[in-house]
Amino acid sequence: MTKKVIVLGEAREGALRNVSFEAIAAAKKISSGGEIVAVLLGDSVQSLATEMIHYGADRVVTVEHPHLKTYTSDGFSQAIMAVVQSEQPDAFVFGHTALGKDLSPKVASKLKSGLISDVTAIEGEGADVVFVRPIFSGKAFEKVKIKEGIDFVTIRPNNIDPLAHDSSRSGDVSAVSVEITNLRTIIKEVVRKSTEGVDLSEAKVIVAGGRGVKSEDGFEPLKELARVLGGAVGASRGACDADYCDYSLQIGQTGKVVTPDLYIAAGISGAIQHLAGMSNSKIIVAINKDPEASIFKVADYGIVGDLFEVIPMLTEEFKKLKAN
């Protein structure tokens, strides 16, 4: 049985996030040949619609309103509810991002539907689709299926490969007018921290530091290696608590959960809280002076040594490789 699936596209600073395209690929598995409808919310998102179609959406619905310029759960949920009522989908896919984690349960509860969050894999198709998600801080996985109602799903970034970009694809783009009223929260101003490089939650390569970096300046070699590899810099909670870096870089159970292709852990002991946020990385390289550090138990490759000696050496070798 085919299903109509809605995908929420997420835009940041005028560009679509990669998880939007990954959500389309997830929707393809759920739909079993059914229609994929992408939804874009904002005050100027019409120009992004074509990109969603090129990555596999059959058509796009845009909702533009001044109250949708910045995210609020009230404003976005009103827009989503209007689209759901008009489209009558069988499933709805969000990214497991800050926005998706906040918005999906609000909409699912309004429609009295089940929600499966943080999905890392999808098995089967159509009526037989099963969602795989980590439990117990990533120590085990469960397979879940929704028996009735709309399937609401959030997918973890970097786990489901997007479909190939096809600029020859075409599809209908329609605009829906929605009245956004009774907002309990109005965003007056957004103050962003200045960040460098790649978005941590979507980075393919992450170089993370722990208490072993010893100071704020100790992160500079890690930043240089991340720049060379085209990756992002992360941190353990210990490094954040010590004021070596901002909490926006924290990876772990109370921080960001990441799944990069390559995770380099420098000066990180491997506390359970941190492992919960990165243990599903595809390749883990640990650098630590202590050969008994717990991080080596989950690492694919381990380097016992001083990170201030090892990181610059790695950086120089990668520079040589990229130069050839």
C-alpha positions as CSV (number, residue, x, y, z in Angstrom):
1,M,0.0,0.0,0.0
2,T,1.4,3.4,-1.0
3,K,1.5,6.3,1.4
4,K,1.4,10.0,1.1
5,V,4.3,11.4,3.2
6,I,5.0,15.0,4.1
7,V,8.6,16.2,4.7
8,L,9.4,19.4,6.6
9,G,12.3,21.2,5.0
10,E,14.5,23.2,7.4
11,A,16.2,26.4,6.2
12,R,18.9,28.3,8.0
13,E,20.2,31.6,6.8
14,G,18.5,31.2,3.4
15,A,19.8,27.7,2.7
16,L,18.3,24.2,3.2
17,R,19.9,22.0,5.8
18,N,21.2,18.6,4.7
19,V,18.7,16.8,7.0
20,S,15.9,18.1,4.7
21,F,17.2,16.0,1.9
22,E,17.8,13.0,4.2
23,A,14.2,13.3,5.3
24,I,13.1,13.0,1.7
25,A,15.1,9.8,1.3
26,A,13.4,8.4,4.5
27,A,10.0,9.4,3.2
28,K,10.7,7.4,0.0
29,K,11.1,4.3,2.0
30,I,8.0,4.9,4.0
31,S,5.8,5.9,1.0
32,S,6.4,2.7,-1.0
33,G,5.9,4.6,-4.2
34,G,3.5,7.1,-2.9
35,E,3.6,10.9,-3.1
36,I,6.3,12.9,-1.3
37,V,5.1,16.4,-0.4
38,A,7.8,18.8,0.9
39,V,6.7,21.7,3.2
40,L,8.6,24.9,3.6
41,L,7.7,27.4,6.3
42,G,9.1,31.0,6.6
43,D,8.8,34.5,5.3
44,S,10.8,33.9,2.1
45,V,11.1,30.3,1.2
46,Q,9.7,30.1,-2.3
47,S,13.2,30.1,-3.8
48,L,14.1,26.9,-2.0
49,A,11.3,24.8,-3.3
50,T,13.1,23.7,-6.5
51,E,16.0,22.2,-4.5
52,M,13.6,19.9,-2.6
53,I,12.2,18.6,-5.9
54,H,15.7,18.0,-7.2
55,Y,16.4,15.8,-4.2
56,G,13.2,13.7,-4.6
57,A,10.1,15.5,-3.5
58,D,7.2,15.2,-5.9
59,R,5.8,18.6,-5.1
60,V,6.3,21.4,-2.6
61,V,3.9,23.4,-0.4
62,T,5.1,26.7,0.9
63,V,3.7,28.7,3.7
64,E,5.0,32.3,4.0
65,H,4.0,34.6,6.9
66,P,5.8,37.3,8.8
67,H,5.3,35.3,12.0
68,L,7.2,32.4,10.5
69,K,10.4,34.4,9.9
70,T,11.9,32.9,13.1
71,Y,10.8,29.6,14.7
72,T,8.2,29.5,17.4
73,S,6.3,26.3,18.3
74,D,2.9,28.2,18.2
75,G,3.5,29.7,14.8
76,F,5.0,26.7,13.1
77,S,2.5,24.2,14.6
78,Q,-0.5,26.3,13.3
79,A,1.0,26.3,9.8
80,I,1.7,22.6,9.9
81,M,-1.8,21.8,11.2
82,A,-3.3,23.7,8.3
83,V,-1.1,21.8,5.8
84,V,-2.0,18.4,7.4
85,Q,-5.7,19.1,7.3
86,S,-5.5,20.0,3.6
87,E,-3.1,17.2,2.5
88,Q,-4.3,14.4,4.8
89,P,-1.0,12.5,4.8
90,D,-0.3,9.0,6.0
91,A,3.1,10.0,7.5
92,F,5.2,13.1,8.4
93,V,9.0,13.2,8.6
94,F,11.0,15.8,10.5
95,G,14.7,16.1,11.1
96,H,15.8,15.2,14.7
97,T,17.0,18.7,15.2
98,A,16.3,21.3,17.8
99,L,13.3,22.4,15.7
100,G,12.1,18.9,14.9
101,K,12.4,17.7,18.5
102,D,10.3,20.7,19.7
103,L,7.7,20.8,16.9
104,S,7.0,17.1,16.1
105,P,5.5,16.1,19.5
106,K,3.4,19.2,19.6
107,V,1.8,18.4,16.3
108,A,1.6,14.6,16.9
109,S,-0.2,15.2,20.2
110,K,-2.8,17.5,18.6
111,L,-3.6,14.8,16.1
112,K,-3.5,12.0,18.7
113,S,-0.9,10.2,16.7
114,G,2.3,8.3,17.7
115,L,5.8,9.7,17.4
116,I,9.0,7.8,16.8
117,S,12.0,10.0,17.5
118,D,15.7,9.8,16.7
119,V,15.3,7.2,13.9
120,T,18.7,6.0,12.6
121,A,17.5,3.4,10.0
122,I,14.3,2.3,8.3
123,E,13.6,-1.3,7.4
124,G,11.0,-2.6,5.0
125,E,8.6,-0.4,3.0
126,G,5.0,0.8,3.0
127,A,2.8,-1.1,5.5
128,D,5.7,-3.2,6.6
129,V,8.0,-0.3,7.5
130,V,9.9,-0.6,10.8
131,F,11.8,2.2,12.4
132,V,15.1,1.6,14.2
133,R,16.2,3.9,17.0
134,P,18.8,3.9,19.8
135,I,17.8,3.4,23.5
136,F,19.7,3.3,26.8
137,S,22.1,6.1,25.6
138,G,22.9,4.2,22.4
139,K,23.8,0.9,24.1
140,A,20.9,-0.9,22.3
141,F,18.5,-0.4,19.5
142,E,14.8,-1.0,19.3
143,K,12.5,-1.6,16.3
144,V,9.2,0.3,16.4
145,K,6.1,0.4,14.3
146,I,3.0,2.6,14.5
147,K,-0.2,0.6,14.1
148,E,-2.7,3.4,13.5
149,G,-2.9,7.1,12.9
150,I,-0.3,9.3,11.1
151,D,3.3,8.1,11.4
152,F,5.3,11.0,12.9
153,V,9.0,10.4,12.6
154,T,12.2,12.4,13.4
155,I,15.4,11.2,11.7
156,R,18.9,11.7,13.1
157,P,21.1,13.7,10.8
158,N,23.9,11.8,8.9
159,N,22.3,8.4,9.2
160,I,20.0,8.1,6.1
161,D,21.8,9.0,2.8
162,P,19.9,11.5,0.7
163,L,18.9,10.6,-2.8
164,A,21.1,11.7,-5.7
165,H,20.6,15.3,-6.8
166,D,18.7,15.4,-10.1
167,S,18.3,18.8,-11.7
168,S,16.1,17.5,-14.4
169,R,13.3,16.6,-11.9
170,S,10.2,18.9,-11.9
171,G,7.2,19.2,-9.7
172,D,4.4,21.5,-8.7
173,V,5.1,24.3,-6.2
174,S,2.0,25.8,-4.5
175,A,1.6,28.5,-1.9
176,V,-0.8,28.1,1.0
177,S,-2.2,31.1,3.0
178,V,-2.4,30.4,6.7
179,E,-3.6,32.8,9.5
180,I,-1.1,32.8,12.4
181,T,-2.9,34.0,15.5
182,N,-2.7,34.0,19.3
183,L,1.1,33.6,19.5
184,R,2.2,33.2,23.1
185,T,5.8,34.0,22.1
186,I,7.0,36.6,19.7
187,I,10.7,36.8,18.8
188,K,11.9,40.4,18.8
189,E,15.6,39.8,18.2
190,V,17.8,36.8,17.4
191,V,21.4,37.1,18.7
192,R,23.6,34.4,17.2
193,K,27.0,33.3,18.5
194,S,29.7,33.7,15.8
195,T,30.6,30.2,14.7
196,E,33.2,28.9,12.3
197,G,33.0,26.2,9.7
198,V,30.5,23.4,9.4
199,D,27.3,22.9,11.5
200,L,28.3,20.5,14.2
201,S,25.1,18.4,14.0
202,E,25.6,17.8,10.3
203,A,29.4,17.6,10.1
204,K,30.9,14.6,8.3
205,V,34.1,15.1,10.3
206,I,34.3,16.2,14.0
207,V,37.4,17.0,16.0
208,A,36.4,17.1,19.7
209,G,38.4,18.1,22.7
210,G,38.0,17.3,26.4
211,R,39.6,18.4,29.6
212,G,42.9,17.3,28.2
213,V,43.1,20.4,26.0
214,K,43.8,22.2,29.3
215,S,42.7,25.7,28.2
216,E,40.7,27.8,25.7
217,D,43.9,28.1,23.7
218,G,44.3,24.4,23.7
219,F,41.4,24.2,21.2
220,E,43.4,26.1,18.5
221,P,45.2,23.0,17.2
222,L,41.9,21.1,17.0
223,K,40.3,24.0,15.1
224,E,43.2,23.9,12.6
225,L,42.8,20.2,12.0
226,A,39.0,20.6,11.6
227,R,39.6,23.3,9.0
228,V,42.0,21.1,7.1
229,L,39.5,18.2,7.1
230,G,36.5,20.4,6.3
231,G,34.9,19.5,9.6
232,A,33.6,20.9,12.9
233,V,35.0,21.3,16.4
234,G,33.1,19.7,19.3
235,A,33.8,19.3,23.0
236,S,33.0,17.1,26.0
237,R,31.0,18.4,28.9
238,G,34.2,18.6,31.0
239,A,35.7,21.0,28.6
240,C,32.6,23.2,28.5
241,D,32.3,23.1,32.4
242,A,35.9,24.3,32.6
243,D,35.1,27.3,30.3
244,Y,37.5,26.1,27.6
245,C,34.7,26.5,25.0
246,D,31.1,27.4,24.6
247,Y,28.3,24.9,25.6
248,S,27.1,25.1,22.0
249,L,30.0,22.7,21.2
250,Q,29.0,20.1,23.8
251,I,28.5,16.6,22.6
252,G,26.9,14.0,24.8
253,Q,23.7,12.9,26.5
254,T,23.0,16.5,27.6
255,G,24.5,18.1,24.5
256,K,24.3,17.3,20.8
257,V,24.1,13.7,19.5
258,V,26.3,13.3,16.4
259,T,27.0,10.6,13.9
260,P,29.9,11.8,11.6
261,D,31.9,9.7,9.3
262,L,35.0,10.4,11.3
263,Y,35.1,11.4,15.0
264,I,38.5,12.4,16.4
265,A,38.4,12.5,20.2
266,A,41.4,14.4,21.7
267,G,42.0,14.5,25.4
268,I,38.6,12.9,26.1
269,S,38.5,10.2,28.8
270,G,35.3,8.6,27.5
271,A,32.7,9.2,30.2
272,I,29.3,7.5,29.6
273,Q,27.6,10.8,29.2
274,H,29.9,11.7,26.3
275,L,29.8,8.3,24.7
276,A,26.0,8.6,24.4
277,G,26.4,11.5,22.0
278,M,29.1,10.1,19.7
279,S,29.5,6.3,20.0
280,N,27.5,5.6,16.8
281,S,30.1,7.6,14.7
282,K,31.2,5.5,11.7
283,I,34.9,5.7,12.6
284,I,36.3,6.9,15.9
285,V,39.9,7.9,16.5
286,A,40.9,8.4,20.1
287,I,44.0,10.4,21.2
288,N,44.9,10.2,24.9
289,K,48.0,10.0,27.1
290,D,46.3,7.4,29.4
291,P,46.3,4.0,27.7
292,E,43.5,2.9,30.1
293,A,41.1,5.7,29.1
294,S,37.6,4.4,28.5
295,I,37.4,6.2,25.1
296,F,39.7,3.5,23.7
297,K,37.0,0.8,24.3
298,V,34.8,2.4,21.6
299,A,37.5,3.7,19.3
300,D,38.3,2.0,16.0
301,Y,41.8,3.5,16.2
302,G,43.7,4.6,19.3
303,I,46.8,6.8,19.6
304,V,48.4,6.9,23.0
305,G,50.3,10.2,23.2
306,D,50.2,13.9,23.9
307,L,47.4,15.5,21.8
308,F,49.6,18.7,21.5
309,E,52.2,16.6,19.7
310,V,49.8,14.3,17.8
311,I,47.2,16.8,16.5
312,P,49.8,19.1,14.7
313,M,51.5,16.0,13.2
314,L,48.1,14.8,11.8
315,T,47.3,18.3,10.6
316,E,50.6,18.5,8.6
317,E,50.1,15.0,7.1
318,F,46.6,15.8,6.0
319,K,47.8,19.0,4.5
320,K,50.4,17.1,2.5
321,L,47.7,14.6,1.3
322,K,45.4,17.4,0.2
323,A,48.2,19.1,-1.6
324,N,48.9,16.0,-3.8
